Amino acid sequence: MAAGTRTIVSLECQGCKRRNYSTVKNKRNTPEKLVLKKYCRFCRAHTEHKETK
């Protein structure tokens, strides 16, 4: 396994545009941006969170 295939990414709420979560992803297996439904404490709802750098 090559070093550096996993990177730390931030997840940004699509409602309020705040960066609430950070996670790790494998760039080789998932080259596209992550989109997850997570809870946003500022919106007080489950919203889509998209990957940002």
N, CA, C and O atoms as a Tripos MOL2 file, in Angstrom:
@<TRIPOS>MOLECULE
protein
  212   211    53     0     0
PROTEIN
NO_CHARGES

@<TRIPOS>ATOM
      1 N           0.8430   -1.1790    0.0000 N.3       1 MET1
      2 CA          0.0000    0.0000    0.0000 C.3       1 MET1
      3 C           0.8880    1.2420    0.0000 C.2       1 MET1
      4 O           1.8310    1.3490    0.7850 O.2       1 MET1
      5 N           0.5770    2.1550   -0.8740 N.am      2 ALA2
      6 CA          1.3760    3.3710   -0.9910 C.3       2 ALA2
      7 C           1.0650    4.3240    0.1520 C.2       2 ALA2
      8 O          -0.0810    4.4410    0.5850 O.2       2 ALA2
      9 N           2.0740    4.9870    0.6250 N.am      3 ALA3
     10 CA          1.8760    5.9600    1.6980 C.3       3 ALA3
     11 C           1.1710    7.1870    1.1400 C.2       3 ALA3
     12 O           1.4490    7.6120    0.0180 O.2       3 ALA3
     13 N           0.2560    7.7580    1.9220 N.am      4 GLY4
     14 CA         -0.4060    8.9770    1.5030 C.3       4 GLY4
     15 C          -1.6840    8.7790    0.7240 C.2       4 GLY4
     16 O          -2.1810    9.7330    0.1260 O.2       4 GLY4
     17 N          -2.2410    7.5710    0.7050 N.am      5 THR5
     18 CA         -3.4990    7.3820   -0.0140 C.3       5 THR5
     19 C          -4.6910    7.8400    0.8070 C.2       5 THR5
     20 O          -5.7410    8.1420    0.2400 O.2       5 THR5
     21 N          -4.5610    7.9010    2.1250 N.am      6 ARG6
     22 CA         -5.6470    8.3630    2.9790 C.3       6 ARG6
     23 C          -5.3800    9.8100    3.3870 C.2       6 ARG6
     24 O          -4.2790   10.1570    3.8130 O.2       6 ARG6
     25 N          -6.4010   10.6400    3.2490 N.am      7 THR7
     26 CA         -6.2520   12.0540    3.5740 C.3       7 THR7
     27 C          -7.3570   12.4980    4.5240 C.2       7 THR7
     28 O          -8.4370   11.9080    4.5620 O.2       7 THR7
     29 N          -7.0720   13.5390    5.2820 N.am      8 ILE8
     30 CA         -8.0630   14.1300    6.1810 C.3       8 ILE8
     31 C          -8.8620   15.1550    5.3890 C.2       8 ILE8
     32 O          -8.2870   16.0190    4.7280 O.2       8 ILE8
     33 N         -10.1970   15.0590    5.4560 N.am      9 VAL9
     34 CA        -11.0690   16.0040    4.7690 C.3       9 VAL9
     35 C         -12.0580   16.5910    5.7670 C.2       9 VAL9
     36 O         -12.4040   15.9460    6.7570 O.2       9 VAL9
     37 N         -12.5110   17.8110    5.5080 N.am     10 SER10
     38 CA        -13.5250   18.4610    6.3290 C.3      10 SER10
     39 C         -14.8680   18.3030    5.6460 C.2      10 SER10
     40 O         -14.9550   18.2710    4.4190 O.2      10 SER10
     41 N         -15.9280   18.2040    6.4620 N.am     11 LEU11
     42 CA        -17.2800   18.1210    5.9240 C.3      11 LEU11
     43 C         -18.0140   19.4130    6.2620 C.2      11 LEU11
     44 O         -18.0680   19.8270    7.4200 O.2      11 LEU11
     45 N         -18.5820   20.0450    5.2280 N.am     12 GLU12
     46 CA        -19.2550   21.3300    5.3770 C.3      12 GLU12
     47 C         -20.7570   21.1470    5.2200 C.2      12 GLU12
     48 O         -21.2200   20.4870    4.2900 O.2      12 GLU12
     49 N         -21.5070   21.7340    6.1360 N.am     13 CYS13
     50 CA        -22.9640   21.6870    6.0800 C.3      13 CYS13
     51 C         -23.4420   22.4790    4.8690 C.2      13 CYS13
     52 O         -22.9600   23.5830    4.6170 O.2      13 CYS13
     53 N         -24.3850   21.9170    4.1200 N.am     14 GLN14
     54 CA        -24.9030   22.5970    2.9400 C.3      14 GLN14
     55 C         -25.9670   23.6320    3.3010 C.2      14 GLN14
     56 O         -26.3310   24.4580    2.4640 O.2      14 GLN14
     57 N         -26.4700   23.5970    4.5380 N.am     15 GLY15
     58 CA        -27.4590   24.5740    4.9710 C.3      15 GLY15
     59 C         -26.8250   25.8620    5.4510 C.2      15 GLY15
     60 O         -27.1560   26.9400    4.9570 O.2      15 GLY15
     61 N         -25.9100   25.7600    6.4180 N.am     16 CYS16
     62 CA        -25.3190   26.9590    7.0230 C.3      16 CYS16
     63 C         -23.8780   27.1910    6.5910 C.2      16 CYS16
     64 O         -23.2840   28.2030    6.9640 O.2      16 CYS16
     65 N         -23.3000   26.2720    5.8090 N.am     17 LYS17
     66 CA        -21.9350   26.3910    5.2740 C.3      17 LYS17
     67 C         -20.8490   26.3820    6.3500 C.2      17 LYS17
     68 O         -19.7640   26.9220    6.1360 O.2      17 LYS17
     69 N         -21.1310   25.7800    7.4940 N.am     18 ARG18
     70 CA        -20.1070   25.6630    8.5320 C.3      18 ARG18
     71 C         -19.4450   24.2950    8.4430 C.2      18 ARG18
     72 O         -20.0780   23.3070    8.0690 O.2      18 ARG18
     73 N         -18.1700   24.2500    8.7880 N.am     19 ARG19
     74 CA        -17.4280   22.9810    8.7690 C.3      19 ARG19
     75 C         -17.5360   22.3400   10.1420 C.2      19 ARG19
     76 O         -16.8950   22.7770   11.0970 O.2      19 ARG19
     77 N         -18.3590   21.2930   10.2290 N.am     20 ASN20
     78 CA        -18.6820   20.6730   11.5080 C.3      20 ASN20
     79 C         -17.8990   19.3960   11.7820 C.2      20 ASN20
     80 O         -17.6200   19.0880   12.9410 O.2      20 ASN20
     81 N         -17.5420   18.6570   10.7620 N.am     21 TYR21
     82 CA        -16.9300   17.3510   10.9440 C.3      21 TYR21
     83 C         -15.6430   17.2430   10.1440 C.2      21 TYR21
     84 O         -15.4610   17.9330    9.1410 O.2      21 TYR21
     85 N         -14.7600   16.3780   10.5940 N.am     22 SER22
     86 CA        -13.5940   15.9950    9.8040 C.3      22 SER22
     87 C         -13.5280   14.4790    9.8160 C.2      22 SER22
     88 O         -13.8750   13.8360   10.8070 O.2      22 SER22
     89 N         -13.0780   13.9160    8.7010 N.am     23 THR23
     90 CA        -12.9990   12.4740    8.5680 C.3      23 THR23
     91 C         -11.8170   12.1310    7.6710 C.2      23 THR23
     92 O         -11.1480   13.0200    7.1440 O.2      23 THR23
     93 N         -11.5690   10.8500    7.5040 N.am     24 VAL24
     94 CA        -10.4670   10.3630    6.6790 C.3      24 VAL24
     95 C         -11.0510    9.5660    5.5280 C.2      24 VAL24
     96 O         -11.9660    8.7650    5.7210 O.2      24 VAL24
     97 N         -10.5190    9.7870    4.3210 N.am     25 LYS25
     98 CA        -10.9850    9.0080    3.1810 C.3      25 LYS25
     99 C          -9.8090    8.5160    2.3580 C.2      25 LYS25
    100 O          -8.7280    9.1040    2.3810 O.2      25 LYS25
    101 N         -10.0300    7.4400    1.6370 N.am     26 ASN26
    102 CA         -9.0230    6.8660    0.7510 C.3      26 ASN26
    103 C          -9.2330    7.4580   -0.6430 C.2      26 ASN26
    104 O         -10.2670    7.2330   -1.2700 O.2      26 ASN26
    105 N          -8.2430    8.2170   -1.1220 N.am     27 LYS27
    106 CA         -8.3740    8.8770   -2.4160 C.3      27 LYS27
    107 C          -8.4320    7.8880   -3.5770 C.2      27 LYS27
    108 O          -9.0470    8.1740   -4.6040 O.2      27 LYS27
    109 N          -7.8070    6.7470   -3.4250 N.am     28 ARG28
    110 CA         -7.7850    5.7660   -4.5050 C.3      28 ARG28
    111 C          -9.1430    5.0960   -4.6930 C.2      28 ARG28
    112 O          -9.5660    4.8700   -5.8270 O.2      28 ARG28
    113 N          -9.8370    4.7720   -3.5890 N.am     29 ASN29
    114 CA        -11.1230    4.0870   -3.6860 C.3      29 ASN29
    115 C         -12.2830    5.0390   -3.9620 C.2      29 ASN29
    116 O         -13.2340    4.6720   -4.6520 O.2      29 ASN29
    117 N         -12.2130    6.2540   -3.4290 N.am     30 THR30
    118 CA        -13.2900    7.2320   -3.6280 C.3      30 THR30
    119 C         -12.6990    8.5530   -4.1010 C.2      30 THR30
    120 O         -12.4860    9.4550   -3.2910 O.2      30 THR30
    121 N         -12.4300    8.6840   -5.4030 N.am     31 PRO31
    122 CA        -11.8430    9.9280   -5.9090 C.3      31 PRO31
    123 C         -12.8250   11.0950   -5.9220 C.2      31 PRO31
    124 O         -12.3990   12.2490   -5.8890 O.2      31 PRO31
    125 N         -14.1500   10.8190   -5.9690 N.am     32 GLU32
    126 CA        -15.1300   11.8970   -5.9640 C.3      32 GLU32
    127 C         -15.3280   12.4310   -4.5510 C.2      32 GLU32
    128 O         -14.8830   11.8130   -3.5840 O.2      32 GLU32
    129 N         -15.9890   13.5710   -4.4310 N.am     33 LYS33
    130 CA        -16.1910   14.1930   -3.1300 C.3      33 LYS33
    131 C         -17.2400   13.4310   -2.3270 C.2      33 LYS33
    132 O         -18.2330   12.9490   -2.8740 O.2      33 LYS33
    133 N         -17.0030   13.3320   -1.0240 N.am     34 LEU34
    134 CA        -17.9480   12.6630   -0.1410 C.3      34 LEU34
    135 C         -19.1520   13.5520    0.1210 C.2      34 LEU34
    136 O         -19.0220   14.7690    0.2530 O.2      34 LEU34
    137 N         -20.3390   12.9260    0.1970 N.am     35 VAL35
    138 CA        -21.5570   13.6160    0.6090 C.3      35 VAL35
    139 C         -22.2540   12.7020    1.6020 C.2      35 VAL35
    140 O         -22.6900   11.6080    1.2420 O.2      35 VAL35
    141 N         -22.3620   13.1470    2.8610 N.am     36 LEU36
    142 CA        -22.9710   12.3420    3.9100 C.3      36 LEU36
    143 C         -24.0640   13.1340    4.5960 C.2      36 LEU36
    144 O         -23.9780   14.3570    4.7010 O.2      36 LEU36
    145 N         -25.1070   12.4340    5.0700 N.am     37 LYS37
    146 CA        -26.1320   13.0920    5.8700 C.3      37 LYS37
    147 C         -25.6940   13.0030    7.3220 C.2      37 LYS37
    148 O         -25.5970   11.9170    7.8930 O.2      37 LYS37
    149 N         -25.4280   14.1740    7.9150 N.am     38 LYS38
    150 CA        -24.9600   14.2490    9.2930 C.3      38 LYS38
    151 C         -25.8020   15.2750   10.0380 C.2      38 LYS38
    152 O         -26.5110   16.0740    9.4260 O.2      38 LYS38
    153 N         -25.7170   15.2460   11.3690 N.am     39 TYR39
    154 CA        -26.4490   16.1960   12.1920 C.3      39 TYR39
    155 C         -25.6510   17.4900   12.3130 C.2      39 TYR39
    156 O         -24.4610   17.4630   12.6280 O.2      39 TYR39
    157 N         -26.3020   18.6140   12.0650 N.am     40 CYS40
    158 CA        -25.6870   19.9310   12.2280 C.3      40 CYS40
    159 C         -26.2910   20.5670   13.4680 C.2      40 CYS40
    160 O         -27.5030   20.7740   13.5350 O.2      40 CYS40
    161 N         -25.4560   20.8780   14.4470 N.am     41 ARG41
    162 CA        -25.9690   21.4400   15.6940 C.3      41 ARG41
    163 C         -26.3950   22.8920   15.5290 C.2      41 ARG41
    164 O         -27.1620   23.4040   16.3440 O.2      41 ARG41
    165 N         -25.9130   23.5610   14.4930 N.am     42 PHE42
    166 CA        -26.2950   24.9480   14.2570 C.3      42 PHE42
    167 C         -27.6540   25.0200   13.5460 C.2      42 PHE42
    168 O         -28.4640   25.8970   13.8490 O.2      42 PHE42
    169 N         -27.9040   24.1090   12.6100 N.am     43 CYS43
    170 CA        -29.2010   24.0500   11.9230 C.3      43 CYS43
    171 C         -30.2270   23.2630   12.7480 C.2      43 CYS43
    172 O         -31.4320   23.3690   12.5200 O.2      43 CYS43
    173 N         -29.7350   22.4760   13.7040 N.am     44 ARG44
    174 CA        -30.5640   21.5770   14.5080 C.3      44 ARG44
    175 C         -31.3620   20.6050   13.6480 C.2      44 ARG44
    176 O         -32.5450   20.3670   13.8910 O.2      44 ARG44
    177 N         -30.7080   20.0560   12.6550 N.am     45 ALA45
    178 CA        -31.3550   19.0980   11.7510 C.3      45 ALA45
    179 C         -30.2830   18.2430   11.0800 C.2      45 ALA45
    180 O         -29.1000   18.5820   11.0800 O.2      45 ALA45
    181 N         -30.7310   17.1270   10.5100 N.am     46 HIS46
    182 CA        -29.8490   16.2940    9.7080 C.3      46 HIS46
    183 C         -29.8130   16.8960    8.3010 C.2      46 HIS46
    184 O         -30.8460   17.0010    7.6380 O.2      46 HIS46
    185 N         -28.6310   17.2880    7.8540 N.am     47 THR47
    186 CA        -28.4640   17.8980    6.5310 C.3      47 THR47
    187 C         -27.3270   17.2050    5.8090 C.2      47 THR47
    188 O         -26.5640   16.4450    6.4060 O.2      47 THR47
    189 N         -27.2230   17.4750    4.5170 N.am     48 GLU48
    190 CA        -26.1090   16.9370    3.7460 C.3      48 GLU48
    191 C         -24.8440   17.7110    4.0710 C.2      48 GLU48
    192 O         -24.8520   18.9390    4.1540 O.2      48 GLU48
    193 N         -23.7680   16.9790    4.2500 N.am     49 HIS49
    194 CA        -22.4560   17.5700    4.4730 C.3      49 HIS49
    195 C         -21.5480   17.1230    3.3430 C.2      49 HIS49
    196 O         -21.3990   15.9280    3.0880 O.2      49 HIS49
    197 N         -20.9410   18.0940    2.6680 N.am     50 LYS50
    198 CA        -20.0990   17.8170    1.5050 C.3      50 LYS50
    199 C         -18.6350   18.0330    1.8610 C.2      50 LYS50
    200 O         -18.2990   18.8830    2.6850 O.2      50 LYS50
    201 N         -17.7840   17.2590    1.2320 N.am     51 GLU51
    202 CA        -16.3430   17.3330    1.4880 C.3      51 GLU51
    203 C         -15.7540   18.6490    1.0020 C.2      51 GLU51
    204 O         -16.0660   19.1160   -0.0940 O.2      51 GLU51
    205 N         -14.9000   19.2420    1.8290 N.am     52 THR52
    206 CA        -14.1200   20.4120    1.4390 C.3      52 THR52
    207 C         -12.6730   20.1500    1.8340 C.2      52 THR52
    208 O         -12.3920   19.2090    2.5760 O.2      52 THR52
    209 N         -11.7730   20.9610    1.3500 N.am     53 LYS53
    210 CA        -10.3640   20.7790    1.6980 C.3      53 LYS53
    211 C          -9.9930   21.6060    2.8890 C.2      53 LYS53
    212 O          -8.8420   21.5780    3.3250 O.2      53 LYS53
@<TRIPOS>BOND
     1     1     2 1
     2     2     3 1
     3     3     4 2
     4     3     5 am
     5     5     6 1
     6     6     7 1
     7     7     8 2
     8     7     9 am
     9     9    10 1
    10    10    11 1
    11    11    12 2
    12    11    13 am
    13    13    14 1
    14    14    15 1
    15    15    16 2
    16    15    17 am
    17    17    18 1
    18    18    19 1
    19    19    20 2
    20    19    21 am
    21    21    22 1
    22    22    23 1
    23    23    24 2
    24    23    25 am
    25    25    26 1
    26    26    27 1
    27    27    28 2
    28    27    29 am
    29    29    30 1
    30    30    31 1
    31    31    32 2
    32    31    33 am
    33    33    34 1
    34    34    35 1
    35    35    36 2
    36    35    37 am
    37    37    38 1
    38    38    39 1
    39    39    40 2
    40    39    41 am
    41    41    42 1
    42    42    43 1
    43    43    44 2
    44    43    45 am
    45    45    46 1
    46    46    47 1
    47    47    48 2
    48    47    49 am
    49    49    50 1
    50    50    51 1
    51    51    52 2
    52    51    53 am
    53    53    54 1
    54    54    55 1
    55    55    56 2
    56    55    57 am
    57    57    58 1
    58    58    59 1
    59    59    60 2
    60    59    61 am
    61    61    62 1
    62    62    63 1
    63    63    64 2
    64    63    65 am
    65    65    66 1
    66    66    67 1
    67    67    68 2
    68    67    69 am
    69    69    70 1
    70    70    71 1
    71    71    72 2
    72    71    73 am
    73    73    74 1
    74    74    75 1
    75    75    76 2
    76    75    77 am
    77    77    78 1
    78    78    79 1
    79    79    80 2
    80    79    81 am
    81    81    82 1
    82    82    83 1
    83    83    84 2
    84    83    85 am
    85    85    86 1
    86    86    87 1
    87    87    88 2
    88    87    89 am
    89    89    90 1
    90    90    91 1
    91    91    92 2
    92    91    93 am
    93    93    94 1
    94    94    95 1
    95    95    96 2
    96    95    97 am
    97    97    98 1
    98    98    99 1
    99    99   100 2
   100    99   101 am
   101   101   102 1
   102   102   103 1
   103   103   104 2
   104   103   105 am
   105   105   106 1
   106   106   107 1
   107   107   108 2
   108   107   109 am
   109   109   110 1
   110   110   111 1
   111   111   112 2
   112   111   113 am
   113   113   114 1
   114   114   115 1
   115   115   116 2
   116   115   117 am
   117   117   118 1
   118   118   119 1
   119   119   120 2
   120   119   121 am
   121   121   122 1
   122   122   123 1
   123   123   124 2
   124   123   125 am
   125   125   126 1
   126   126   127 1
   127   127   128 2
   128   127   129 am
   129   129   130 1
   130   130   131 1
   131   131   132 2
   132   131   133 am
   133   133   134 1
   134   134   135 1
   135   135   136 2
   136   135   137 am
   137   137   138 1
   138   138   139 1
   139   139   140 2
   140   139   141 am
   141   141   142 1
   142   142   143 1
   143   143   144 2
   144   143   145 am
   145   145   146 1
   146   146   147 1
   147   147   148 2
   148   147   149 am
   149   149   150 1
   150   150   151 1
   151   151   152 2
   152   151   153 am
   153   153   154 1
   154   154   155 1
   155   155   156 2
   156   155   157 am
   157   157   158 1
   158   158   159 1
   159   159   160 2
   160   159   161 am
   161   161   162 1
   162   162   163 1
   163   163   164 2
   164   163   165 am
   165   165   166 1
   166   166   167 1
   167   167   168 2
   168   167   169 am
   169   169   170 1
   170   170   171 1
   171   171   172 2
   172   171   173 am
   173   173   174 1
   174   174   175 1
   175   175   176 2
   176   175   177 am
   177   177   178 1
   178   178   179 1
   179   179   180 2
   180   179   181 am
   181   181   182 1
   182   182   183 1
   183   183   184 2
   184   183   185 am
   185   185   186 1
   186   186   187 1
   187   187   188 2
   188   187   189 am
   189   189   190 1
   190   190   191 1
   191   191   192 2
   192   191   193 am
   193   193   194 1
   194   194   195 1
   195   195   196 2
   196   195   197 am
   197   197   198 1
   198   198   199 1
   199   199   200 2
   200   199   201 am
   201   201   202 1
   202   202   203 1
   203   203   204 2
   204   203   205 am
   205   205   206 1
   206   206   207 1
   207   207   208 2
   208   207   209 am
   209   209   210 1
   210   210   211 1
   211   211   212 2
@<TRIPOS>SUBSTRUCTURE
     1 MET1         2 RESIDUE 1 A MET
     2 ALA2         6 RESIDUE 1 A ALA
     3 ALA3        10 RESIDUE 1 A ALA
     4 GLY4        14 RESIDUE 1 A GLY
     5 THR5        18 RESIDUE 1 A THR
     6 ARG6        22 RESIDUE 1 A ARG
     7 THR7        26 RESIDUE 1 A THR
     8 ILE8        30 RESIDUE 1 A ILE
     9 VAL9        34 RESIDUE 1 A VAL
    10 SER10       38 RESIDUE 1 A SER
    11 LEU11       42 RESIDUE 1 A LEU
    12 GLU12       46 RESIDUE 1 A GLU
    13 CYS13       50 RESIDUE 1 A CYS
    14 GLN14       54 RESIDUE 1 A GLN
    15 GLY15       58 RESIDUE 1 A GLY
    16 CYS16       62 RESIDUE 1 A CYS
    17 LYS17       66 RESIDUE 1 A LYS
    18 ARG18       70 RESIDUE 1 A ARG
    19 ARG19       74 RESIDUE 1 A ARG
    20 ASN20       78 RESIDUE 1 A ASN
    21 TYR21       82 RESIDUE 1 A TYR
    22 SER22       86 RESIDUE 1 A SER
    23 THR23       90 RESIDUE 1 A THR
    24 VAL24       94 RESIDUE 1 A VAL
    25 LYS25       98 RESIDUE 1 A LYS
    26 ASN26      102 RESIDUE 1 A ASN
    27 LYS27      106 RESIDUE 1 A LYS
    28 ARG28      110 RESIDUE 1 A ARG
    29 ASN29      114 RESIDUE 1 A ASN
    30 THR30      118 RESIDUE 1 A THR
    31 PRO31      122 RESIDUE 1 A PRO
    32 GLU32      126 RESIDUE 1 A GLU
    33 LYS33      130 RESIDUE 1 A LYS
    34 LEU34      134 RESIDUE 1 A LEU
    35 VAL35      138 RESIDUE 1 A VAL
    36 LEU36      142 RESIDUE 1 A LEU
    37 LYS37      146 RESIDUE 1 A LYS
    38 LYS38      150 RESIDUE 1 A LYS
    39 TYR39      154 RESIDUE 1 A TYR
    40 CYS40      158 RESIDUE 1 A CYS
    41 ARG41      162 RESIDUE 1 A ARG
    42 PHE42      166 RESIDUE 1 A PHE
    43 CYS43      170 RESIDUE 1 A CYS
    44 ARG44      174 RESIDUE 1 A ARG
    45 ALA45      178 RESIDUE 1 A ALA
    46 HIS46      182 RESIDUE 1 A HIS
    47 THR47      186 RESIDUE 1 A THR
    48 GLU48      190 RESIDUE 1 A GLU
    49 HIS49      194 RESIDUE 1 A HIS
    50 LYS50      198 RESIDUE 1 A LYS
    51 GLU51      202 RESIDUE 1 A GLU
    52 THR52      206 RESIDUE 1 A THR
    53 LYS53      210 RESIDUE 1 A LYS
